[in-house]
Amino acid sequence: MLIRGEGSAMLTQGYPDSAKVRTWTDRSGSFKVEAEFLGLKDGKIHLHKVNGVKIAVPVPKMAIEDLEYVERVTGVSLDDD
């Protein structure tokens, strides 16, 4: 099923691996989501939320701590310089 919202297409399919779920926070600190990291592609962090919805969040919208996590697991530098 394809769901459109907040400027990005989202796919629902299965559920994330609960052992890999962590809390992700936006840069302002006002939005949090429990999700598994799926990957980094085209400047977006792909997450699988605990409700089964997959989302893609632009790198600049994520909290620094989450960007550091993505850098550690992918080996890719996300510095804005």
C-alpha positions in Angstrom: 0.0 0.0 0.0 1.4 3.4 -0.9 0.6 6.3 1.4 1.5 9.9 0.6 2.1 12.4 3.3 4.4 15.3 4.3 6.0 15.5 0.9 7.2 11.9 0.7 5.8 8.6 -0.4 5.6 5.9 2.3 5.3 2.2 2.0 3.7 -0.1 4.5 5.1 -3.6 4.6 5.8 -5.8 7.6 7.3 -4.5 10.8 10.9 -3.5 11.8 13.2 -5.8 13.7 12.5 -4.8 17.3 16.2 -5.4 18.3 17.2 -2.7 15.8 14.6 -0.1 16.7 15.8 3.1 18.3 14.4 6.6 18.9 15.0 9.1 16.1 14.6 12.8 16.7 14.2 15.8 14.4 16.7 18.7 14.7 14.2 20.9 16.7 13.8 18.1 19.2 10.0 18.3 18.9 9.4 15.2 16.8 10.4 11.7 17.8 9.8 8.3 16.2 10.7 4.7 17.1 12.1 3.1 14.0 14.7 0.8 12.5 17.4 2.4 10.3 17.1 0.9 6.8 19.7 2.9 4.9 20.9 6.2 3.5 20.0 7.1 -0.1 19.8 10.4 -2.1 20.3 12.5 1.0 17.5 10.8 3.0 17.6 8.6 6.0 15.2 5.6 5.4 13.4 4.4 8.5 10.9 1.6 9.3 8.6 2.8 12.0 7.2 0.3 14.6 3.7 0.7 13.1 5.1 -0.8 9.8 5.3 2.5 7.8 8.6 3.2 6.0 9.6 6.8 5.8 12.5 8.8 4.2 13.7 11.9 6.1 16.0 14.5 4.6 19.4 14.4 6.4 19.2 18.2 7.4 16.0 17.5 9.4 17.5 14.9 11.7 19.2 15.6 15.1 23.0 15.7 15.2 23.0 12.6 17.5 21.1 10.6 14.8 23.4 11.8 12.1 26.3 10.6 14.1 24.6 7.2 14.5 24.1 7.0 10.7 27.8 7.9 10.1 28.9 5.1 12.5 26.8 2.4 10.9 27.4 3.4 7.3 30.9 4.9 7.4 29.6 7.8 5.4 30.3 11.4 6.5 27.2 13.6 6.7 29.0 16.9 7.5 27.4 19.9 5.9 30.7 21.6 5.1 
